[in-house]
Each structure stands twice: as structure tokens, then as C-alpha cells.
């Protein structure tokens, strides 16, 4: 049975909160203040009230899944999805659903995954829901930092920064979230790579206008920011980029760097990386010692294999060796994610590849 849709007043309130530019910084919710026995590791004056309140944007837990054909009439080829693969279990999390829920808590075999997505920064990041040996789920706190999502974990009620991948308040303050590699690409590319993929069903139990953004033209309008954040004009503010992060630093790669497809071998803060992409996706891997093979771009648009090395090992978009002497092994995913350009220098000292 579907949960009762929010009232008309709720929608009016949400519309006002989401679409009117905040002229001054908001204070924290009183209930957050009361329960905050520990300090915040980020400036509390810059933690803003996003409007809907705690759980006002409902996260999804253990969502229903359907096959690709069942969502194709609604999910457009150009719609973006966040994809995950665990063995033969392959799942797509559409951004048209995440726009309205922001967090999906899922379980794929032995992997407890939280798909966290912030519509305001365009950042989709996978977290392991096992924190300090205990499995938890995450919810939407309704708070923002640098216009980015602040999830909370339901085990300790600690608040987390999505882009920083760390708890910033509460009993777990300072605890890092273990990232789980997700691939962000358009629906057409994903279903071509993985035609047997499962997809989160649009029958979520909530009445929402999936396919219609609650933020209007926000994703494409570089002049429109709903909440205050520092602007770095080196790139268009809403350009989607791939960021590799290391400590307090980040390096950004643009789709323009990859044209129809290529491999970029690069170094950053003393580490070696392989960044692979085309006009539809960018993924990156850290190259460890002994991983000095010559890699060649092999993606042909039909198989999930994107790389081949000099020893005839062939690797998927998730870095899995599916043939060759290293079959069964995996390239090391690095700490990376896709997001709007402005969101990266708001959190990290950022360099741009090629500049």
C-alpha cells in the first residue's frame, strides 16, 4: 500500500524552501542543537536548514527492483543512473528517483550499500553501511553544508558530510565512510552494458512526480544556486566533472578530456592513476606498485570491458579482470565521484587536469 501523499501545504512549503534563494544563513534546528552533545567539525554557522526537516525527504530502504524493460517507458535514454555491480547482481539507481529521496539503503549479497545523492551538488557517492562493525542505515537530516547533503546514520544519530565522506557531528564525529564504487552514466549506456540489470522500481510507496525535477532548470542553469556557496569560475558551475580526492585535495577531469574515448595516465599527490572515459562515463583507478602494464582503451559500446593491458588482461568498467592471467583480480578503485564543478572546490583544494 502506498504511503499517504504529503498534504498540499507540505508541497507549498517545500517549494518555497527549495526555490527561494536564501538571503541569510539559517540557524540549526532546535532539536539538532539539543541533541548535539559533541562539537561539529565544520563551521556550525555554515550548516543551513534546507527546509523539509529531518526525514522530510524520505530515504528508501530495500527498494523494490524491476527489470530494465519495465522502466524503459518512463526512464529516458538520457536520464542518468548510478550503477553498482556485485558479481552477477547488477543494479541501477535512477537519478529521477534520487532527486526525490536522496538516499537509498540497499543490500546486495554481503554488501550493505547506501547510495547517497545530493541534487544540489549533483554528487552520487556509494557508502558502506557497516560502520565500526555495525550495520546501519542513513537518512536525510534536512541540513546542508556548502549546499551539500548532510545524511545522518540511524544507529547513533550522527551527522555526516556527503562530499567529505566523514561524520561531522555526534558520537561518530571523525569516522570516515568507506566508499563503494558506483558508475554514473546515462540509462542507454548502462542498459547496453548490462541488459540484465535490475532497476529500482518507480513504485516506491511514495507519491512523487518521478521524471520531473523538483528543482526545475537547476541542473543546467549556471546562474542559479539555491543556497550560498563559494563560486570558482574556472569552469561552468554546473559542469559535470569527475573528481579524485586525497585528503584535503582534489583533481578534476572533464568529459572534454576524453572525446570519443581514451585513457589518461596521471599522477596526483605522489600516487599514480588511470582515468578512463568517453562522452558517457568517466571512471578512475589507483595503480599500485607492480601494476605498470601498458593499458589500452578497448570499449566498443556493447561490452562492459573498457581496458586491455599488455599481458592480454581485459578489465570491465568496474576494474574486474574477466580474462587473461589476472582473471578474477580487480584494479583498485580510488576515492572519486561525479559532481557539479562548483561543489568540488567548495570542499577541496582543487586542480583541474590539463590546466
Secondary structure as UniProt FT lines:
FT   HELIX           8..19
FT   HELIX           30..35
FT   HELIX           44..46
FT   STRAND          47..49
FT   TURN            54..56
FT   STRAND          60..61
FT   STRAND          65..67
FT   HELIX           68..71
FT   TURN            72..74
FT   TURN            77..78
FT   STRAND          80..86
FT   TURN            87..88
FT   STRAND          89..94
FT   HELIX           95..101
FT   STRAND          103..108
FT   TURN            109..110
FT   STRAND          111..118
FT   TURN            119..122
FT   STRAND          123..128
FT   STRAND          130..131
FT   TURN            132..133
FT   STRAND          134..135
FT   STRAND          138..145
FT   TURN            146..147
FT   STRAND          148..153
FT   TURN            154..156
FT   STRAND          159..161
FT   TURN            162..165
FT   STRAND          166..169
FT   TURN            171..174
FT   STRAND          179..180
FT   STRAND          183..186
FT   HELIX           187..193
FT   TURN            195..196
FT   STRAND          198..200
FT   TURN            210..211
FT   TURN            214..220
FT   TURN            222..223
FT   TURN            233..234
FT   TURN            237..238
FT   STRAND          240..246
FT   TURN            247..248
FT   STRAND          249..254
FT   HELIX           255..257
FT   TURN            258..260
FT   STRAND          262..268
FT   TURN            269..270
FT   STRAND          271..277
FT   STRAND          282..287
FT   TURN            289..290
FT   STRAND          295..297
FT   STRAND          305..309
FT   TURN            310..311
FT   STRAND          314..316
FT   TURN            317..318
FT   STRAND          320..323
FT   TURN            325..328
FT   STRAND          332..333
FT   STRAND          336..340
FT   HELIX           341..345
FT   TURN            346..347
FT   STRAND          349..352
FT   TURN            353..354
//
